[in-house]
Amino acid sequence: MVKAVGTLIAAIFVGTAAHFLKDAWDDAKEQAEEAANPRERWTDKNRWED
């Protein structure tokens, strides 16, 4: 029983960490795209050009 609870807690922790890292990776990709294309701006996932 204790082992199952420990495994469950570890799975929740790993899932949360993976979700956080994916969000950070997506944000970094968006920032890199914006830096590569300074004339394009992003607002709420919609692209518009100057």
Distance bins in CASP14 RR format, pairs under 12 A and 6 or more apart:
PFRMAT RR
TARGET T0000
AUTHOR 0000-0000-0000
RMODE 2
METHOD distances of the structure
MODEL  1
1 7 0 0 0 0 0 1 0 0 0 0 0
1 8 0 0 0 0 0 1 0 0 0 0 0
2 8 0 0 0 0 0 1 0 0 0 0 0
2 9 0 0 0 0 0 1 0 0 0 0 0
3 9 0 0 0 0 0 1 0 0 0 0 0
3 10 0 0 0 0 0 1 0 0 0 0 0
4 10 0 0 0 0 0 1 0 0 0 0 0
4 11 0 0 0 0 0 1 0 0 0 0 0
5 11 0 0 0 0 0 1 0 0 0 0 0
5 12 0 0 0 0 0 1 0 0 0 0 0
6 12 0 0 0 0 1 0 0 0 0 0 0
6 13 0 0 0 0 1 0 0 0 0 0 0
6 14 0 0 0 0 0 1 0 0 0 0 0
7 13 0 0 0 0 0 1 0 0 0 0 0
7 14 0 0 0 0 0 1 0 0 0 0 0
8 14 0 0 0 0 0 1 0 0 0 0 0
8 15 0 0 0 0 0 1 0 0 0 0 0
9 15 0 0 0 0 0 1 0 0 0 0 0
9 16 0 0 0 0 0 1 0 0 0 0 0
10 16 0 0 0 0 0 1 0 0 0 0 0
10 17 0 0 0 0 0 1 0 0 0 0 0
11 17 0 0 0 0 0 1 0 0 0 0 0
11 18 0 0 0 0 0 1 0 0 0 0 0
12 18 0 0 0 0 0 1 0 0 0 0 0
12 19 0 0 0 0 0 1 0 0 0 0 0
13 19 0 0 0 0 0 1 0 0 0 0 0
13 20 0 0 0 0 0 1 0 0 0 0 0
14 20 0 0 0 0 0 1 0 0 0 0 0
14 21 0 0 0 0 0 1 0 0 0 0 0
15 21 0 0 0 0 1 0 0 0 0 0 0
15 22 0 0 0 0 1 0 0 0 0 0 0
16 22 0 0 0 0 0 1 0 0 0 0 0
16 23 0 0 0 0 0 1 0 0 0 0 0
17 23 0 0 0 0 0 1 0 0 0 0 0
17 24 0 0 0 0 0 1 0 0 0 0 0
18 24 0 0 0 0 0 1 0 0 0 0 0
18 25 0 0 0 0 0 1 0 0 0 0 0
19 25 0 0 0 0 0 1 0 0 0 0 0
19 26 0 0 0 0 0 1 0 0 0 0 0
20 26 0 0 0 0 0 1 0 0 0 0 0
20 27 0 0 0 0 0 1 0 0 0 0 0
21 27 0 0 0 0 0 1 0 0 0 0 0
21 28 0 0 0 0 0 1 0 0 0 0 0
22 28 0 0 0 0 0 1 0 0 0 0 0
22 29 0 0 0 0 0 1 0 0 0 0 0
23 29 0 0 0 0 0 1 0 0 0 0 0
23 30 0 0 0 0 0 1 0 0 0 0 0
24 30 0 0 0 0 0 1 0 0 0 0 0
24 31 0 0 0 0 0 1 0 0 0 0 0
25 31 0 0 0 0 0 1 0 0 0 0 0
25 32 0 0 0 0 0 1 0 0 0 0 0
26 32 0 0 0 0 0 1 0 0 0 0 0
26 33 0 0 0 0 0 1 0 0 0 0 0
26 45 0 0 0 0 0 1 0 0 0 0 0
27 33 0 0 0 0 0 1 0 0 0 0 0
27 34 0 0 0 0 0 1 0 0 0 0 0
27 42 0 0 0 0 0 1 0 0 0 0 0
28 34 0 0 0 0 0 1 0 0 0 0 0
28 35 0 0 0 0 0 1 0 0 0 0 0
29 35 0 0 0 0 0 1 0 0 0 0 0
29 36 0 0 0 0 0 1 0 0 0 0 0
29 42 0 0 0 0 0 1 0 0 0 0 0
30 36 0 0 0 0 0 1 0 0 0 0 0
30 37 0 0 0 0 0 1 0 0 0 0 0
30 40 0 0 0 0 0 1 0 0 0 0 0
30 41 0 0 0 0 0 1 0 0 0 0 0
30 42 1 0 0 1 0 0 0 0 0 0 0
30 43 0 0 0 0 0 1 0 0 0 0 0
30 44 0 0 0 0 0 1 0 0 0 0 0
30 45 0 0 0 0 1 0 0 0 0 0 0
30 47 0 0 0 0 0 1 0 0 0 0 0
31 37 0 0 0 0 0 1 0 0 0 0 0
31 38 0 0 0 0 0 1 0 0 0 0 0
31 42 0 0 0 0 1 0 0 0 0 0 0
32 38 0 0 0 0 0 1 0 0 0 0 0
32 42 0 0 0 0 0 1 0 0 0 0 0
33 40 0 0 0 0 1 0 0 0 0 0 0
33 41 0 0 0 0 0 1 0 0 0 0 0
33 42 1 0 0 1 0 0 0 0 0 0 0
33 47 0 0 0 0 1 0 0 0 0 0 0
34 40 1 0 0 1 0 0 0 0 0 0 0
34 41 1 0 0 1 0 0 0 0 0 0 0
34 42 1 0 1 0 0 0 0 0 0 0 0
34 43 0 0 0 0 0 1 0 0 0 0 0
34 47 0 0 0 0 1 0 0 0 0 0 0
35 41 0 0 0 0 0 1 0 0 0 0 0
35 42 0 0 0 0 0 1 0 0 0 0 0
37 47 0 0 0 0 1 0 0 0 0 0 0
37 49 0 0 0 0 1 0 0 0 0 0 0
37 50 0 0 0 0 0 1 0 0 0 0 0
38 49 0 0 0 0 0 1 0 0 0 0 0
38 50 0 0 0 0 1 0 0 0 0 0 0
39 47 0 0 0 0 0 1 0 0 0 0 0
39 48 0 0 0 0 0 1 0 0 0 0 0
39 49 1 0 0 1 0 0 0 0 0 0 0
39 50 1 0 1 0 0 0 0 0 0 0 0
40 46 0 0 0 0 0 1 0 0 0 0 0
40 47 1 0 0 1 0 0 0 0 0 0 0
40 48 1 0 0 1 0 0 0 0 0 0 0
40 49 1 0 1 0 0 0 0 0 0 0 0
40 50 1 0 0 1 0 0 0 0 0 0 0
41 47 1 0 0 1 0 0 0 0 0 0 0
41 48 1 0 0 1 0 0 0 0 0 0 0
41 49 1 0 0 1 0 0 0 0 0 0 0
41 50 1 0 0 1 0 0 0 0 0 0 0
42 48 0 0 0 0 1 0 0 0 0 0 0
42 49 0 0 0 0 0 1 0 0 0 0 0
43 49 0 0 0 0 0 1 0 0 0 0 0
END
